[in-house]
Amino acid sequence: MTSHHLPLLQDDAWPLIAGIATVLIVASVSGRVLKITLARRRPHAVIDNLNSRIDAWWVIASIFGLALLAGAGGLTVLFALASLAALREFVAGETSRRIPRTLLLGSFVFVVPLQYLLVWNGSYALYSSFIPLLVVVGLPLLSLLAGNGGASAMRIRTLQAGLLICVFSISYIPALLTLPISGQPGSNTFLLVFLVLVVQASDVLQYLWGKLAGRHAIAPQLSPEKTVEGTIGGIATASALGAALASITPFSVPEAALISLLITLLGFLGGLAMSALKRSRGIKDWSKLIPGHGGMLDRLDSLFLSAPAFFYLLRFGWAD
C-alpha cells in the first residue's frame, strides 16, 4: 500500500479544525439569536433557511472530518458516494425515462465505482481518460448495439453530461491526494481541504453578502437570487481566506490569493451553468437531500469546473 492511502491528519490540521468549528459555533449562535430577537421565535423564511443551512453544515463538516481521519480511502469513498447521489439527481425526472435502463444501471454499478477505484490507485492515465472515452465512444456504441437507432444520441446525452459533471469532474478532488508534490507529509490533504474550503466558503459568502448588500441581479434570467454585490463580496472574501491559508499549501500568499480567485470564479461559473440547467428543467433545487441547501448537486455544482482546473494547475505547476 502506498503512503497516499494512509490517514494524513497531522498536528498542523488542528488549528484549521478549530477555526472551522469556531465559525460554525458563531454562525449557530448568531442564527439562534436572530430567531429569538428578530423573528420573535415565529416562522421567518430567511432566518429559518439560514439556520437550516448552518445545521446542515455541521453535518457536512462532521462527515468530511471523519473521511479525512480515514485517509485517502475514506475521502475517495466519500466523494464516490457524493457522485452517485449527484448523478441520480442529474438523471432524475422526465429525461431519465429516455435513457436505456441497462446503460443507466451500468453507470451506477460499474462506471462510478471503477472511476474512483482508478483514482484511489493513482492510475492517472486511466482515470483521466476512462469516462471521456466512455462518453464519446462507449455509450453511443452501446446504445446503437442495443437497437436505439438514430435516436441514440438524444436518448443518452443526459447520461453523458451527468457522468462528466457529477463523476469525472468531482473525482479530481480525491485525485489531488495522488499528485507527487514535495513537502511535508499530508500536504496533499491540505490542498484538498484548501480547494473544498475556499470554493464552498465562496458559495456561503456570496449568499451572505447577497442578503446583506445585494441590490443588482447579476444573471436574473438564470439565477435571480445571485447579485453583483453578493458575487463580488463573496469571491473577494473567499480569495482573502485562501491567501490566509497559504501556509498549509506550497503557494506563496500572492499565489494562494490568485489561485483562490481563479477557483472561486470557476465555482461561480459552474454554479451559474447548473442554475441555467435547473431553470431549463423547471426546478429550483436538484433534490431535498440536504435541508436548506437542496440536493447533493446543489452543493457540488461549484466544484465541477474548479476541481479539474485546480488539479491540473498543481500537476503542471507544482508536482514533481
GIMOBEL-V591327 format. One record per backbone hydrogen bond with DSSP energy under -0.5 kcal/mol. CO is the residue of the C=O (numbers start at 1). NH is the residue of the N-H. If there is no record, write none. Layout:
BEGIN
co:CO nh:NH
co:CO nh:NH
END
This chain:
BEGIN
co:2 nh:5
co:3 nh:6
co:5 nh:73
co:10 nh:13
co:11 nh:14
co:12 nh:16
co:13 nh:17
co:14 nh:18
co:15 nh:19
co:16 nh:20
co:17 nh:21
co:18 nh:22
co:19 nh:23
co:20 nh:24
co:21 nh:25
co:22 nh:26
co:23 nh:27
co:24 nh:28
co:25 nh:29
co:26 nh:30
co:27 nh:31
co:28 nh:32
co:29 nh:33
co:30 nh:34
co:31 nh:35
co:32 nh:36
co:33 nh:37
co:34 nh:38
co:34 nh:39
co:35 nh:41
co:39 nh:42
co:44 nh:48
co:45 nh:49
co:46 nh:50
co:47 nh:51
co:48 nh:52
co:49 nh:53
co:50 nh:54
co:51 nh:55
co:52 nh:56
co:53 nh:57
co:54 nh:58
co:55 nh:59
co:56 nh:60
co:57 nh:61
co:58 nh:62
co:59 nh:63
co:60 nh:64
co:61 nh:65
co:62 nh:66
co:63 nh:67
co:64 nh:68
co:65 nh:69
co:66 nh:70
co:68 nh:8
co:68 nh:71
co:71 nh:75
co:72 nh:76
co:73 nh:77
co:74 nh:78
co:75 nh:79
co:76 nh:80
co:77 nh:81
co:78 nh:82
co:79 nh:83
co:80 nh:84
co:81 nh:85
co:82 nh:86
co:83 nh:87
co:84 nh:88
co:85 nh:89
co:86 nh:90
co:87 nh:91
co:88 nh:92
co:89 nh:92
co:93 nh:96
co:93 nh:97
co:94 nh:97
co:95 nh:98
co:96 nh:99
co:100 nh:104
co:101 nh:105
co:102 nh:106
co:103 nh:107
co:104 nh:108
co:105 nh:109
co:106 nh:110
co:106 nh:111
co:107 nh:112
co:110 nh:114
co:111 nh:115
co:112 nh:116
co:113 nh:117
co:114 nh:118
co:115 nh:119
co:116 nh:120
co:117 nh:121
co:118 nh:123
co:119 nh:122
co:122 nh:124
co:123 nh:126
co:123 nh:127
co:124 nh:128
co:126 nh:129
co:126 nh:130
co:129 nh:133
co:130 nh:134
co:131 nh:135
co:132 nh:136
co:133 nh:137
co:133 nh:138
co:134 nh:139
co:137 nh:141
co:138 nh:142
co:139 nh:143
co:140 nh:144
co:141 nh:145
co:142 nh:146
co:143 nh:148
co:144 nh:147
co:148 nh:151
co:149 nh:152
co:151 nh:155
co:152 nh:156
co:153 nh:157
co:156 nh:160
co:157 nh:161
co:158 nh:162
co:159 nh:163
co:160 nh:164
co:161 nh:165
co:162 nh:166
co:162 nh:167
co:163 nh:167
co:163 nh:168
co:164 nh:169
co:167 nh:171
co:169 nh:172
co:170 nh:173
co:170 nh:174
co:171 nh:175
co:172 nh:176
co:173 nh:176
co:174 nh:177
co:175 nh:178
co:176 nh:179
co:179 nh:181
co:180 nh:182
co:180 nh:320
co:184 nh:187
co:186 nh:190
co:187 nh:191
co:188 nh:192
co:189 nh:193
co:190 nh:194
co:191 nh:195
co:192 nh:196
co:193 nh:197
co:194 nh:198
co:195 nh:199
co:196 nh:200
co:197 nh:201
co:198 nh:202
co:199 nh:203
co:200 nh:204
co:201 nh:205
co:202 nh:206
co:203 nh:207
co:204 nh:208
co:205 nh:209
co:206 nh:210
co:207 nh:211
co:208 nh:212
co:209 nh:213
co:209 nh:214
co:210 nh:214
co:215 nh:217
co:216 nh:228
co:219 nh:222
co:219 nh:223
co:223 nh:226
co:226 nh:218
co:226 nh:219
co:227 nh:231
co:228 nh:232
co:229 nh:233
co:230 nh:234
co:231 nh:235
co:232 nh:236
co:233 nh:237
co:234 nh:238
co:235 nh:239
co:236 nh:240
co:237 nh:241
co:238 nh:242
co:239 nh:243
co:240 nh:244
co:241 nh:245
co:243 nh:246
co:245 nh:248
co:246 nh:249
co:252 nh:256
co:253 nh:257
co:254 nh:258
co:255 nh:259
co:256 nh:260
co:257 nh:261
co:258 nh:262
co:259 nh:263
co:260 nh:264
co:261 nh:265
co:262 nh:266
co:263 nh:267
co:264 nh:268
co:265 nh:269
co:266 nh:270
co:267 nh:271
co:268 nh:272
co:269 nh:273
co:270 nh:274
co:271 nh:275
co:272 nh:276
co:273 nh:277
co:274 nh:278
co:275 nh:279
co:276 nh:280
co:277 nh:281
co:278 nh:282
co:278 nh:283
co:279 nh:282
co:289 nh:291
co:290 nh:293
co:290 nh:294
co:294 nh:290
co:295 nh:299
co:296 nh:299
co:296 nh:300
co:297 nh:301
co:300 nh:303
co:300 nh:304
co:301 nh:304
co:303 nh:307
co:305 nh:309
co:306 nh:310
co:307 nh:311
co:308 nh:312
co:309 nh:313
co:310 nh:314
co:311 nh:315
co:312 nh:316
co:313 nh:317
co:314 nh:318
co:314 nh:319
END
